[in-house]
């Protein structure tokens, strides 16, 4: 697994926040990594389940992107 760097920003009384583009990038990279795990027959993973989970993670990433675009455009 490769290394990813995420910048953390201190919010006003809200703790730490991560830029959405970094978060969705991390989520998509994790989904990609999960899919690579299914190629290893010795991993003992159910490929259907892992691929379904990776798909859900990508859908959540897409939803975050859409909601951020809507918030930025004032919609």
N, CA, C, O and CB atoms as a CASP TS submission, in Angstrom:
PFRMAT TS
TARGET T0000
AUTHOR 0000-0000-0000
METHOD Language model
MODEL 1
PARENT N/A
ATOM      1  N   UNK     1       0.848  -1.167   0.000  1.00  0.00           N
ATOM      2  CA  UNK     1       0.000   0.000   0.000  1.00  0.00           C
ATOM      3  C   UNK     1       0.894   1.230   0.000  1.00  0.00           C
ATOM      4  O   UNK     1       1.859   1.304   0.760  1.00  0.00           O
ATOM      5  CB  UNK     1      -0.965  -0.002   1.216  1.00  0.00           C
ATOM      6  N   UNK     2       0.572   2.189  -0.849  1.00  0.00           N
ATOM      7  CA  UNK     2       1.324   3.425  -0.926  1.00  0.00           C
ATOM      8  C   UNK     2       0.966   4.375   0.202  1.00  0.00           C
ATOM      9  O   UNK     2      -0.004   4.158   0.928  1.00  0.00           O
ATOM     10  CB  UNK     2       1.090   4.092  -2.252  1.00  0.00           C
ATOM     11  N   UNK     3       1.745   5.413   0.339  1.00  0.00           N
ATOM     12  CA  UNK     3       1.496   6.414   1.372  1.00  0.00           C
ATOM     13  C   UNK     3       0.739   7.592   0.779  1.00  0.00           C
ATOM     14  O   UNK     3       0.995   8.016  -0.348  1.00  0.00           O
ATOM     15  CB  UNK     3       2.818   6.888   2.008  1.00  0.00           C
ATOM     16  N   UNK     4      -0.189   8.103   1.556  1.00  0.00           N
ATOM     17  CA  UNK     4      -0.932   9.295   1.172  1.00  0.00           C
ATOM     18  C   UNK     4      -0.729  10.344   2.243  1.00  0.00           C
ATOM     19  O   UNK     4      -0.667  10.024   3.429  1.00  0.00           O
ATOM     20  CB  UNK     4      -2.442   8.987   0.969  1.00  0.00           C
ATOM     21  N   UNK     5      -0.627  11.581   1.835  1.00  0.00           N
ATOM     22  CA  UNK     5      -0.450  12.679   2.774  1.00  0.00           C
ATOM     23  C   UNK     5      -1.701  13.542   2.757  1.00  0.00           C
ATOM     24  O   UNK     5      -2.136  13.990   1.696  1.00  0.00           O
ATOM     25  CB  UNK     5       0.810  13.519   2.428  1.00  0.00           C
ATOM     26  N   UNK     6      -2.279  13.775   3.925  1.00  0.00           N
ATOM     27  CA  UNK     6      -3.473  14.601   4.038  1.00  0.00           C
ATOM     28  C   UNK     6      -3.178  15.812   4.909  1.00  0.00           C
ATOM     29  O   UNK     6      -2.749  15.659   6.053  1.00  0.00           O
ATOM     30  CB  UNK     6      -4.650  13.790   4.615  1.00  0.00           C
ATOM     31  N   UNK     7      -3.401  17.010   4.386  1.00  0.00           N
ATOM     32  CA  UNK     7      -3.209  18.189   5.229  1.00  0.00           C
ATOM     33  C   UNK     7      -4.371  18.321   6.217  1.00  0.00           C
ATOM     34  O   UNK     7      -5.530  18.131   5.849  1.00  0.00           O
ATOM     35  CB  UNK     7      -3.085  19.469   4.362  1.00  0.00           C
ATOM     36  N   UNK     8      -4.058  18.640   7.445  1.00  0.00           N
ATOM     37  CA  UNK     8      -5.082  18.862   8.453  1.00  0.00           C
ATOM     38  C   UNK     8      -5.151  20.358   8.751  1.00  0.00           C
ATOM     39  O   UNK     8      -4.124  21.030   8.843  1.00  0.00           O
ATOM     40  CB  UNK     8      -4.787  18.042   9.747  1.00  0.00           C
ATOM     41  N   UNK     9      -6.344  20.858   8.898  1.00  0.00           N
ATOM     42  CA  UNK     9      -6.569  22.264   9.167  1.00  0.00           C
ATOM     43  C   UNK     9      -7.293  22.371  10.496  1.00  0.00           C
ATOM     44  O   UNK     9      -8.255  21.645  10.750  1.00  0.00           O
ATOM     45  CB  UNK     9      -7.378  22.945   8.020  1.00  0.00           C
ATOM     46  N   UNK    10      -6.837  23.261  11.326  1.00  0.00           N
ATOM     47  CA  UNK    10      -7.489  23.465  12.609  1.00  0.00           C
ATOM     48  C   UNK    10      -8.690  24.388  12.407  1.00  0.00           C
ATOM     49  O   UNK    10      -8.539  25.526  11.961  1.00  0.00           O
ATOM     50  CB  UNK    10      -6.494  24.057  13.655  1.00  0.00           C
ATOM     51  N   UNK    11      -9.876  23.894  12.734  1.00  0.00           N
ATOM     52  CA  UNK    11     -11.089  24.685  12.612  1.00  0.00           C
ATOM     53  C   UNK    11     -11.340  25.496  13.865  1.00  0.00           C
ATOM     54  O   UNK    11     -10.716  25.264  14.900  1.00  0.00           O
ATOM     55  CB  UNK    11     -12.278  23.793  12.322  1.00  0.00           C
ATOM     56  N   UNK    12     -12.239  26.430  13.774  1.00  0.00           N
ATOM     57  CA  UNK    12     -12.603  27.237  14.922  1.00  0.00           C
ATOM     58  C   UNK    12     -13.481  26.428  15.864  1.00  0.00           C
ATOM     59  O   UNK    12     -14.657  26.203  15.579  1.00  0.00           O
ATOM     60  CB  UNK    12     -13.320  28.520  14.480  1.00  0.00           C
ATOM     61  N   UNK    13     -12.923  25.995  16.971  1.00  0.00           N
ATOM     62  CA  UNK    13     -13.644  25.226  17.984  1.00  0.00           C
ATOM     63  C   UNK    13     -14.299  23.965  17.439  1.00  0.00           C
ATOM     64  O   UNK    13     -15.193  23.414  18.081  1.00  0.00           O
ATOM     65  CB  UNK    13     -14.690  26.087  18.618  1.00  0.00           C
ATOM     66  N   UNK    14     -13.875  23.495  16.272  1.00  0.00           N
ATOM     67  CA  UNK    14     -14.471  22.293  15.695  1.00  0.00           C
ATOM     68  C   UNK    14     -13.469  21.160  15.539  1.00  0.00           C
ATOM     69  O   UNK    14     -13.795  20.124  14.959  1.00  0.00           O
ATOM     70  CB  UNK    14     -15.081  22.615  14.356  1.00  0.00           C
ATOM     71  N   UNK    15     -12.265  21.339  16.044  1.00  0.00           N
ATOM     72  CA  UNK    15     -11.259  20.303  15.896  1.00  0.00           C
ATOM     73  C   UNK    15     -10.554  20.406  14.562  1.00  0.00           C
ATOM     74  O   UNK    15     -10.463  21.483  13.973  1.00  0.00           O
ATOM     75  CB  UNK    15     -11.883  18.938  16.048  1.00  0.00           C
ATOM     76  N   UNK    16     -10.060  19.286  14.093  1.00  0.00           N
ATOM     77  CA  UNK    16      -9.324  19.259  12.837  1.00  0.00           C
ATOM     78  C   UNK    16     -10.245  18.917  11.680  1.00  0.00           C
ATOM     79  O   UNK    16     -11.180  18.130  11.826  1.00  0.00           O
ATOM     80  CB  UNK    16      -8.175  18.258  12.911  1.00  0.00           C
ATOM     81  N   UNK    17      -9.974  19.511  10.540  1.00  0.00           N
ATOM     82  CA  UNK    17     -10.741  19.216   9.332  1.00  0.00           C
ATOM     83  C   UNK    17      -9.769  18.859   8.207  1.00  0.00           C
ATOM     84  O   UNK    17      -8.609  19.271   8.210  1.00  0.00           O
ATOM     85  CB  UNK    17     -11.644  20.428   8.927  1.00  0.00           C
ATOM     86  N   UNK    18     -10.267  18.093   7.258  1.00  0.00           N
ATOM     87  CA  UNK    18      -9.498  17.686   6.091  1.00  0.00           C
ATOM     88  C   UNK    18     -10.218  18.251   4.865  1.00  0.00           C
ATOM     89  O   UNK    18     -11.439  18.132   4.774  1.00  0.00           O
ATOM     90  CB  UNK    18      -9.346  16.111   6.008  1.00  0.00           C
ATOM     91  N   UNK    19      -9.494  18.861   3.921  1.00  0.00           N
ATOM     92  CA  UNK    19     -10.147  19.334   2.704  1.00  0.00           C
ATOM     93  C   UNK    19     -10.885  18.189   1.996  1.00  0.00           C
ATOM     94  O   UNK    19     -10.368  17.077   1.895  1.00  0.00           O
ATOM     95  CB  UNK    19      -9.112  19.967   1.756  1.00  0.00           C
ATOM     96  N   UNK    20     -12.078  18.472   1.518  1.00  0.00           N
ATOM     97  CA  UNK    20     -12.919  17.434   0.904  1.00  0.00           C
ATOM     98  C   UNK    20     -12.215  16.740  -0.253  1.00  0.00           C
ATOM     99  O   UNK    20     -12.345  15.527  -0.416  1.00  0.00           O
ATOM    100  CB  UNK    20     -14.228  18.038   0.415  1.00  0.00           C
ATOM    101  N   UNK    21     -11.480  17.487  -1.050  1.00  0.00           N
ATOM    102  CA  UNK    21     -10.799  16.872  -2.198  1.00  0.00           C
ATOM    103  C   UNK    21      -9.771  15.852  -1.720  1.00  0.00           C
ATOM    104  O   UNK    21      -9.554  14.834  -2.378  1.00  0.00           O
ATOM    105  CB  UNK    21     -10.114  17.953  -3.071  1.00  0.00           C
ATOM    106  N   UNK    22      -9.142  16.116  -0.587  1.00  0.00           N
ATOM    107  CA  UNK    22      -8.192  15.164  -0.025  1.00  0.00           C
ATOM    108  C   UNK    22      -8.917  13.939   0.531  1.00  0.00           C
ATOM    109  O   UNK    22      -8.459  12.809   0.365  1.00  0.00           O
ATOM    110  CB  UNK    22      -7.353  15.830   1.073  1.00  0.00           C
ATOM    111  N   UNK    23     -10.044  14.172   1.189  1.00  0.00           N
ATOM    112  CA  UNK    23     -10.826  13.068   1.753  1.00  0.00           C
ATOM    113  C   UNK    23     -11.345  12.140   0.662  1.00  0.00           C
ATOM    114  O   UNK    23     -11.209  10.921   0.764  1.00  0.00           O
ATOM    115  CB  UNK    23     -11.996  13.609   2.574  1.00  0.00           C
ATOM    116  N   UNK    24     -11.935  12.711  -0.376  1.00  0.00           N
ATOM    117  CA  UNK    24     -12.476  11.860  -1.439  1.00  0.00           C
ATOM    118  C   UNK    24     -11.350  11.147  -2.191  1.00  0.00           C
ATOM    119  O   UNK    24     -11.527  10.020  -2.653  1.00  0.00           O
ATOM    120  CB  UNK    24     -13.324  12.697  -2.418  1.00  0.00           C
ATOM    121  N   UNK    25     -10.206  11.796  -2.313  1.00  0.00           N
ATOM    122  CA  UNK    25      -9.056  11.136  -2.930  1.00  0.00           C
ATOM    123  C   UNK    25      -8.598   9.941  -2.107  1.00  0.00           C
ATOM    124  O   UNK    25      -8.272   8.887  -2.654  1.00  0.00           O
ATOM    125  CB  UNK    25      -7.904  12.124  -3.102  1.00  0.00           C
ATOM    126  N   UNK    26      -8.574  10.111  -0.791  1.00  0.00           N
ATOM    127  CA  UNK    26      -8.210   9.018   0.104  1.00  0.00           C
ATOM    128  C   UNK    26      -9.220   7.875   0.002  1.00  0.00           C
ATOM    129  O   UNK    26      -8.835   6.707  -0.051  1.00  0.00           O
ATOM    130  CB  UNK    26      -8.117   9.521   1.553  1.00  0.00           C
ATOM    131  N   UNK    27     -10.496   8.208  -0.023  1.00  0.00           N
ATOM    132  CA  UNK    27     -11.537   7.180  -0.107  1.00  0.00           C
ATOM    133  C   UNK    27     -11.422   6.396  -1.411  1.00  0.00           C
ATOM    134  O   UNK    27     -11.556   5.173  -1.414  1.00  0.00           O
ATOM    135  CB  UNK    27     -12.933   7.816   0.005  1.00  0.00           C
ATOM    136  N   UNK    28     -11.175   7.095  -2.513  1.00  0.00           N
ATOM    137  CA  UNK    28     -11.040   6.411  -3.808  1.00  0.00           C
ATOM    138  C   UNK    28      -9.776   5.550  -3.852  1.00  0.00           C
ATOM    139  O   UNK    28      -9.785   4.458  -4.422  1.00  0.00           O
ATOM    140  CB  UNK    28     -11.013   7.439  -4.956  1.00  0.00           C
ATOM    141  N   UNK    29      -8.694   6.042  -3.251  1.00  0.00           N
ATOM    142  CA  UNK    29      -7.459   5.258  -3.204  1.00  0.00           C
ATOM    143  C   UNK    29      -7.660   3.994  -2.376  1.00  0.00           C
ATOM    144  O   UNK    29      -7.139   2.934  -2.723  1.00  0.00           O
ATOM    145  CB  UNK    29      -6.304   6.097  -2.623  1.00  0.00           C
ATOM    146  N   UNK    30      -8.400   4.099  -1.302  1.00  0.00           N
ATOM    147  CA  UNK    30      -8.699   2.932  -0.472  1.00  0.00           C
ATOM    148  C   UNK    30      -9.535   1.914  -1.244  1.00  0.00           C
ATOM    149  O   UNK    30      -9.279   0.712  -1.169  1.00  0.00           O
ATOM    150  CB  UNK    30      -9.434   3.359   0.810  1.00  0.00           C
ATOM    151  N   UNK    31     -10.527   2.391  -1.980  1.00  0.00           N
ATOM    152  CA  UNK    31     -11.347   1.497  -2.802  1.00  0.00           C
ATOM    153  C   UNK    31     -10.481   0.790  -3.846  1.00  0.00           C
ATOM    154  O   UNK    31     -10.654  -0.404  -4.089  1.00  0.00           O
ATOM    155  CB  UNK    31     -12.485   2.284  -3.493  1.00  0.00           C
ATOM    156  N   UNK    32      -9.554   1.521  -4.462  1.00  0.00           N
ATOM    157  CA  UNK    32      -8.644   0.911  -5.436  1.00  0.00           C
ATOM    158  C   UNK    32      -7.786  -0.165  -4.778  1.00  0.00           C
ATOM    159  O   UNK    32      -7.571  -1.235  -5.347  1.00  0.00           O
ATOM    160  CB  UNK    32      -7.746   1.983  -6.080  1.00  0.00           C
ATOM    161  N   UNK    33      -7.298   0.129  -3.574  1.00  0.00           N
ATOM    162  CA  UNK    33      -6.464  -0.843  -2.856  1.00  0.00           C
ATOM    163  C   UNK    33      -7.264  -2.100  -2.528  1.00  0.00           C
ATOM    164  O   UNK    33      -6.769  -3.215  -2.693  1.00  0.00           O
ATOM    165  CB  UNK    33      -5.897  -0.221  -1.562  1.00  0.00           C
ATOM    166  N   UNK    34      -8.481  -1.921  -2.071  1.00  0.00           N
ATOM    167  CA  UNK    34      -9.341  -3.070  -1.771  1.00  0.00           C
ATOM    168  C   UNK    34      -9.508  -3.953  -3.003  1.00  0.00           C
ATOM    169  O   UNK    34      -9.445  -5.179  -2.919  1.00  0.00           O
ATOM    170  CB  UNK    34     -10.718  -2.599  -1.265  1.00  0.00           C
ATOM    171  N   UNK    35      -9.722  -3.304  -4.157  1.00  0.00           N
ATOM    172  CA  UNK    35      -9.900  -4.092  -5.388  1.00  0.00           C
ATOM    173  C   UNK    35      -8.636  -4.882  -5.714  1.00  0.00           C
ATOM    174  O   UNK    35      -8.725  -6.013  -6.192  1.00  0.00           O
ATOM    175  CB  UNK    35     -10.268  -3.171  -6.575  1.00  0.00           C
ATOM    176  N   UNK    36      -7.478  -4.314  -5.467  1.00  0.00           N
ATOM    177  CA  UNK    36      -6.233  -5.055  -5.713  1.00  0.00           C
ATOM    178  C   UNK    36      -6.128  -6.263  -4.783  1.00  0.00           C
ATOM    179  O   UNK    36      -5.573  -7.294  -5.162  1.00  0.00           O
ATOM    180  CB  UNK    36      -5.008  -4.134  -5.525  1.00  0.00           C
ATOM    181  N   UNK    37      -6.658  -6.134  -3.575  1.00  0.00           N
ATOM    182  CA  UNK    37      -6.617  -7.260  -2.637  1.00  0.00           C
ATOM    183  C   UNK    37      -7.385  -8.462  -3.167  1.00  0.00           C
ATOM    184  O   UNK    37      -7.041  -9.602  -2.855  1.00  0.00           O
ATOM    185  CB  UNK    37      -7.182  -6.842  -1.284  1.00  0.00           C
ATOM    186  N   UNK    38      -8.418  -8.221  -3.962  1.00  0.00           N
ATOM    187  CA  UNK    38      -9.223  -9.340  -4.468  1.00  0.00           C
ATOM    188  C   UNK    38      -8.451 -10.184  -5.469  1.00  0.00           C
ATOM    189  O   UNK    38      -8.843 -11.315  -5.757  1.00  0.00           O
ATOM    190  CB  UNK    38     -10.500  -8.822  -5.113  1.00  0.00           C
ATOM    191  N   UNK    39      -7.361  -9.651  -6.001  1.00  0.00           N
ATOM    192  CA  UNK    39      -6.551 -10.395  -6.966  1.00  0.00           C
ATOM    193  C   UNK    39      -5.691 -11.462  -6.284  1.00  0.00           C
ATOM    194  O   UNK    39      -5.158 -12.349  -6.951  1.00  0.00           O
ATOM    195  CB  UNK    39      -5.662  -9.436  -7.752  1.00  0.00           C
ATOM    196  N   UNK    40      -5.555 -11.376  -4.953  1.00  0.00           N
ATOM    197  CA  UNK    40      -4.759 -12.336  -4.192  1.00  0.00           C
ATOM    198  C   UNK    40      -5.675 -13.443  -3.684  1.00  0.00           C
ATOM    199  O   UNK    40      -6.447 -13.240  -2.748  1.00  0.00           O
ATOM    200  CB  UNK    40      -4.018 -11.641  -3.007  1.00  0.00           C
ATOM    201  N   UNK    41      -5.584 -14.600  -4.302  1.00  0.00           N
ATOM    202  CA  UNK    41      -6.458 -15.722  -3.930  1.00  0.00           C
ATOM    203  C   UNK    41      -6.208 -16.198  -2.503  1.00  0.00           C
ATOM    204  O   UNK    41      -7.091 -16.789  -1.880  1.00  0.00           O
ATOM    205  CB  UNK    41      -6.259 -16.882  -4.897  1.00  0.00           C
ATOM    206  N   UNK    42      -5.005 -15.943  -1.983  1.00  0.00           N
ATOM    207  CA  UNK    42      -4.664 -16.391  -0.631  1.00  0.00           C
ATOM    208  C   UNK    42      -5.130 -15.420   0.451  1.00  0.00           C
ATOM    209  O   UNK    42      -4.939 -15.689   1.638  1.00  0.00           O
ATOM    210  CB  UNK    42      -3.171 -16.588  -0.519  1.00  0.00           C
ATOM    211  N   UNK    43      -5.731 -14.311   0.070  1.00  0.00           N
ATOM    212  CA  UNK    43      -6.143 -13.303   1.050  1.00  0.00           C
ATOM    213  C   UNK    43      -7.351 -13.753   1.865  1.00  0.00           C
ATOM    214  O   UNK    43      -7.596 -13.237   2.955  1.00  0.00           O
ATOM    215  CB  UNK    43      -6.460 -11.992   0.350  1.00  0.00           C
ATOM    216  N   UNK    44      -8.099 -14.709   1.341  1.00  0.00           N
ATOM    217  CA  UNK    44      -9.261 -15.204   2.069  1.00  0.00           C
ATOM    218  C   UNK    44     -10.430 -14.237   2.067  1.00  0.00           C
ATOM    219  O   UNK    44     -11.285 -14.287   2.952  1.00  0.00           O
ATOM    220  CB  UNK    44      -8.879 -15.511   3.474  1.00  0.00           C
ATOM    221  N   UNK    45     -10.469 -13.363   1.084  1.00  0.00           N
ATOM    222  CA  UNK    45     -11.547 -12.376   0.991  1.00  0.00           C
ATOM    223  C   UNK    45     -12.586 -12.819  -0.028  1.00  0.00           C
ATOM    224  O   UNK    45     -12.259 -13.484  -1.010  1.00  0.00           O
ATOM    225  CB  UNK    45     -10.987 -10.993   0.613  1.00  0.00           C
ATOM    226  N   UNK    46     -13.825 -12.451   0.208  1.00  0.00           N
ATOM    227  CA  UNK    46     -14.884 -12.702  -0.762  1.00  0.00           C
ATOM    228  C   UNK    46     -14.868 -11.546  -1.762  1.00  0.00           C
ATOM    229  O   UNK    46     -15.237 -10.425  -1.413  1.00  0.00           O
ATOM    230  CB  UNK    46     -16.293 -12.843  -0.062  1.00  0.00           C
ATOM    231  N   UNK    47     -14.445 -11.807  -3.000  1.00  0.00           N
ATOM    232  CA  UNK    47     -14.315 -10.723  -3.979  1.00  0.00           C
ATOM    233  C   UNK    47     -15.606  -9.931  -4.187  1.00  0.00           C
ATOM    234  O   UNK    47     -15.562  -8.710  -4.337  1.00  0.00           O
ATOM    235  CB  UNK    47     -13.864 -11.288  -5.299  1.00  0.00           C
ATOM    236  N   UNK    48     -16.739 -10.602  -4.197  1.00  0.00           N
ATOM    237  CA  UNK    48     -18.002  -9.897  -4.394  1.00  0.00           C
ATOM    238  C   UNK    48     -18.270  -8.878  -3.308  1.00  0.00           C
ATOM    239  O   UNK    48     -18.714  -7.763  -3.582  1.00  0.00           O
ATOM    240  CB  UNK    48     -19.139 -10.878  -4.454  1.00  0.00           C
ATOM    241  N   UNK    49     -17.997  -9.266  -2.073  1.00  0.00           N
ATOM    242  CA  UNK    49     -18.208  -8.363  -0.944  1.00  0.00           C
ATOM    243  C   UNK    49     -17.239  -7.191  -0.991  1.00  0.00           C
ATOM    244  O   UNK    49     -17.634  -6.040  -0.804  1.00  0.00           O
ATOM    245  CB  UNK    49     -18.054  -9.116   0.377  1.00  0.00           C
ATOM    246  N   UNK    50     -15.970  -7.488  -1.241  1.00  0.00           N
ATOM    247  CA  UNK    50     -14.959  -6.431  -1.287  1.00  0.00           C
ATOM    248  C   UNK    50     -15.261  -5.446  -2.411  1.00  0.00           C
ATOM    249  O   UNK    50     -15.155  -4.235  -2.218  1.00  0.00           O
ATOM    250  CB  UNK    50     -13.555  -7.035  -1.472  1.00  0.00           C
ATOM    251  N   UNK    51     -15.635  -5.952  -3.581  1.00  0.00           N
ATOM    252  CA  UNK    51     -15.950  -5.074  -4.703  1.00  0.00           C
ATOM    253  C   UNK    51     -17.193  -4.238  -4.417  1.00  0.00           C
ATOM    254  O   UNK    51     -17.265  -3.075  -4.816  1.00  0.00           O
ATOM    255  CB  UNK    51     -16.150  -5.892  -5.978  1.00  0.00           C
ATOM    256  N   UNK    52     -18.170  -4.823  -3.731  1.00  0.00           N
ATOM    257  CA  UNK    52     -19.371  -4.066  -3.363  1.00  0.00           C
ATOM    258  C   UNK    52     -19.016  -2.944  -2.391  1.00  0.00           C
ATOM    259  O   UNK    52     -19.501  -1.821  -2.530  1.00  0.00           O
ATOM    260  CB  UNK    52     -20.433  -4.999  -2.736  1.00  0.00           C
ATOM    261  N   UNK    53     -18.178  -3.245  -1.420  1.00  0.00           N
ATOM    262  CA  UNK    53     -17.759  -2.218  -0.460  1.00  0.00           C
ATOM    263  C   UNK    53     -16.961  -1.114  -1.142  1.00  0.00           C
ATOM    264  O   UNK    53     -17.135   0.063  -0.825  1.00  0.00           O
ATOM    265  CB  UNK    53     -16.926  -2.846   0.663  1.00  0.00           C
ATOM    266  N   UNK    54     -16.096  -1.481  -2.069  1.00  0.00           N
ATOM    267  CA  UNK    54     -15.330  -0.482  -2.816  1.00  0.00           C
ATOM    268  C   UNK    54     -16.272   0.412  -3.622  1.00  0.00           C
ATOM    269  O   UNK    54     -16.062   1.621  -3.716  1.00  0.00           O
ATOM    270  CB  UNK    54     -14.305  -1.169  -3.753  1.00  0.00           C
ATOM    271  N   UNK    55     -17.303  -0.186  -4.197  1.00  0.00           N
ATOM    272  CA  UNK    55     -18.283   0.600  -4.950  1.00  0.00           C
ATOM    273  C   UNK    55     -19.035   1.577  -4.067  1.00  0.00           C
ATOM    274  O   UNK    55     -19.285   2.715  -4.464  1.00  0.00           O
ATOM    275  CB  UNK    55     -19.268  -0.315  -5.641  1.00  0.00           C
ATOM    276  N   UNK    56     -19.397   1.137  -2.870  1.00  0.00           N
ATOM    277  CA  UNK    56     -20.088   2.027  -1.930  1.00  0.00           C
ATOM    278  C   UNK    56     -19.175   3.177  -1.529  1.00  0.00           C
ATOM    279  O   UNK    56     -19.623   4.319  -1.432  1.00  0.00           O
ATOM    280  CB  UNK    56     -20.552   1.249  -0.677  1.00  0.00           C
ATOM    281  N   UNK    57     -17.912   2.888  -1.296  1.00  0.00           N
ATOM    282  CA  UNK    57     -16.960   3.939  -0.923  1.00  0.00           C
ATOM    283  C   UNK    57     -16.816   4.966  -2.043  1.00  0.00           C
ATOM    284  O   UNK    57     -16.723   6.164  -1.778  1.00  0.00           O
ATOM    285  CB  UNK    57     -15.589   3.329  -0.588  1.00  0.00           C
ATOM    286  N   UNK    58     -16.799   4.503  -3.284  1.00  0.00           N
ATOM    287  CA  UNK    58     -16.731   5.438  -4.415  1.00  0.00           C
ATOM    288  C   UNK    58     -18.014   6.275  -4.530  1.00  0.00           C
ATOM    289  O   UNK    58     -17.957   7.467  -4.833  1.00  0.00           O
ATOM    290  CB  UNK    58     -16.487   4.666  -5.728  1.00  0.00           C
ATOM    291  N   UNK    59     -19.162   5.646  -4.287  1.00  0.00           N
ATOM    292  CA  UNK    59     -20.431   6.391  -4.327  1.00  0.00           C
ATOM    293  C   UNK    59     -20.459   7.476  -3.255  1.00  0.00           C
ATOM    294  O   UNK    59     -20.927   8.586  -3.509  1.00  0.00           O
ATOM    295  CB  UNK    59     -21.626   5.434  -4.138  1.00  0.00           C
ATOM    296  N   UNK    60     -19.965   7.165  -2.070  1.00  0.00           N
ATOM    297  CA  UNK    60     -19.897   8.177  -1.014  1.00  0.00           C
ATOM    298  C   UNK    60     -18.960   9.312  -1.408  1.00  0.00           C
ATOM    299  O   UNK    60     -19.238  10.478  -1.127  1.00  0.00           O
ATOM    300  CB  UNK    60     -19.436   7.547   0.306  1.00  0.00           C
ATOM    301  N   UNK    61     -17.858   8.974  -2.053  1.00  0.00           N
ATOM    302  CA  UNK    61     -16.927   9.988  -2.533  1.00  0.00           C
ATOM    303  C   UNK    61     -17.604  10.900  -3.547  1.00  0.00           C
ATOM    304  O   UNK    61     -17.460  12.121  -3.493  1.00  0.00           O
ATOM    305  CB  UNK    61     -15.687   9.332  -3.151  1.00  0.00           C
ATOM    306  N   UNK    62     -18.338  10.298  -4.465  1.00  0.00           N
ATOM    307  CA  UNK    62     -19.065  11.089  -5.461  1.00  0.00           C
ATOM    308  C   UNK    62     -20.097  11.996  -4.802  1.00  0.00           C
ATOM    309  O   UNK    62     -20.252  13.153  -5.193  1.00  0.00           O
ATOM    310  CB  UNK    62     -19.751  10.170  -6.473  1.00  0.00           C
ATOM    311  N   UNK    63     -20.800  11.473  -3.803  1.00  0.00           N
ATOM    312  CA  UNK    63     -21.819  12.262  -3.106  1.00  0.00           C
ATOM    313  C   UNK    63     -21.179  13.454  -2.391  1.00  0.00           C
ATOM    314  O   UNK    63     -21.714  14.562  -2.431  1.00  0.00           O
ATOM    315  CB  UNK    63     -22.587  11.383  -2.095  1.00  0.00           C
ATOM    316  N   UNK    64     -20.044  13.230  -1.743  1.00  0.00           N
ATOM    317  CA  UNK    64     -19.342  14.332  -1.083  1.00  0.00           C
ATOM    318  C   UNK    64     -18.941  15.381  -2.106  1.00  0.00           C
ATOM    319  O   UNK    64     -19.111  16.575  -1.862  1.00  0.00           O
ATOM    320  CB  UNK    64     -18.100  13.818  -0.327  1.00  0.00           C
ATOM    321  N   UNK    65     -18.404  14.951  -3.263  1.00  0.00           N
ATOM    322  CA  UNK    65     -18.019  15.887  -4.312  1.00  0.00           C
ATOM    323  C   UNK    65     -19.213  16.722  -4.772  1.00  0.00           C
ATOM    324  O   UNK    65     -19.113  17.943  -4.898  1.00  0.00           O
ATOM    325  CB  UNK    65     -17.413  15.135  -5.499  1.00  0.00           C
ATOM    326  N   UNK    66     -20.330  16.063  -5.019  1.00  0.00           N
ATOM    327  CA  UNK    66     -21.530  16.761  -5.506  1.00  0.00           C
ATOM    328  C   UNK    66     -22.024  17.771  -4.470  1.00  0.00           C
ATOM    329  O   UNK    66     -22.372  18.901  -4.814  1.00  0.00           O
ATOM    330  CB  UNK    66     -22.652  15.748  -5.837  1.00  0.00           C
ATOM    331  N   UNK    67     -22.053  17.361  -3.210  1.00  0.00           N
ATOM    332  CA  UNK    67     -22.534  18.260  -2.163  1.00  0.00           C
ATOM    333  C   UNK    67     -21.594  19.436  -1.967  1.00  0.00           C
ATOM    334  O   UNK    67     -22.057  20.543  -1.690  1.00  0.00           O
ATOM    335  CB  UNK    67     -22.700  17.506  -0.853  1.00  0.00           C
ATOM    336  N   UNK    68     -20.295  19.233  -2.100  1.00  0.00           N
ATOM    337  CA  UNK    68     -19.353  20.335  -1.991  1.00  0.00           C
ATOM    338  C   UNK    68     -19.488  21.300  -3.174  1.00  0.00           C
ATOM    339  O   UNK    68     -19.406  22.516  -2.998  1.00  0.00           O
ATOM    340  CB  UNK    68     -17.925  19.798  -1.906  1.00  0.00           C
ATOM    341  N   UNK    69     -19.692  20.765  -4.355  1.00  0.00           N
ATOM    342  CA  UNK    69     -19.891  21.620  -5.529  1.00  0.00           C
ATOM    343  C   UNK    69     -21.157  22.462  -5.341  1.00  0.00           C
ATOM    344  O   UNK    69     -21.158  23.659  -5.628  1.00  0.00           O
ATOM    345  CB  UNK    69     -19.989  20.762  -6.830  1.00  0.00           C
ATOM    346  N   UNK    70     -22.224  21.838  -4.863  1.00  0.00           N
ATOM    347  CA  UNK    70     -23.470  22.559  -4.637  1.00  0.00           C
ATOM    348  C   UNK    70     -23.290  23.639  -3.578  1.00  0.00           C
ATOM    349  O   UNK    70     -23.806  24.747  -3.727  1.00  0.00           O
ATOM    350  CB  UNK    70     -24.579  21.592  -4.223  1.00  0.00           C
ATOM    351  N   UNK    71     -22.564  23.324  -2.512  1.00  0.00           N
ATOM    352  CA  UNK    71     -22.352  24.311  -1.452  1.00  0.00           C
ATOM    353  C   UNK    71     -21.490  25.476  -1.957  1.00  0.00           C
ATOM    354  O   UNK    71     -21.729  26.631  -1.603  1.00  0.00           O
ATOM    355  CB  UNK    71     -21.686  23.646  -0.225  1.00  0.00           C
ATOM    356  N   UNK    72     -20.498  25.166  -2.777  1.00  0.00           N
ATOM    357  CA  UNK    72     -19.611  26.208  -3.296  1.00  0.00           C
ATOM    358  C   UNK    72     -20.318  27.107  -4.311  1.00  0.00           C
ATOM    359  O   UNK    72     -19.990  28.285  -4.447  1.00  0.00           O
ATOM    360  CB  UNK    72     -18.380  25.577  -3.935  1.00  0.00           C
ATOM    361  N   UNK    73     -21.294  26.534  -5.020  1.00  0.00           N
ATOM    362  CA  UNK    73     -21.990  27.333  -6.038  1.00  0.00           C
ATOM    363  C   UNK    73     -23.203  28.062  -5.466  1.00  0.00           C
ATOM    364  O   UNK    73     -23.859  28.838  -6.161  1.00  0.00           O
ATOM    365  CB  UNK    73     -22.429  26.442  -7.195  1.00  0.00           C
ATOM    366  N   UNK    74     -23.491  27.802  -4.193  1.00  0.00           N
ATOM    367  CA  UNK    74     -24.608  28.487  -3.545  1.00  0.00           C
ATOM    368  C   UNK    74     -25.959  27.864  -3.809  1.00  0.00           C
ATOM    369  O   UNK    74     -26.980  28.473  -3.491  1.00  0.00           O
ATOM    370  CB  UNK    74     -24.642  29.895  -3.980  1.00  0.00           C
ATOM    371  N   UNK    75     -26.003  26.665  -4.382  1.00  0.00           N
ATOM    372  CA  UNK    75     -27.277  25.981  -4.657  1.00  0.00           C
ATOM    373  C   UNK    75     -27.817  25.300  -3.437  1.00  0.00           C
ATOM    374  O   UNK    75     -28.879  24.680  -3.495  1.00  0.00           O
ATOM    375  CB  UNK    75     -27.113  24.970  -5.763  1.00  0.00           C
TER
END
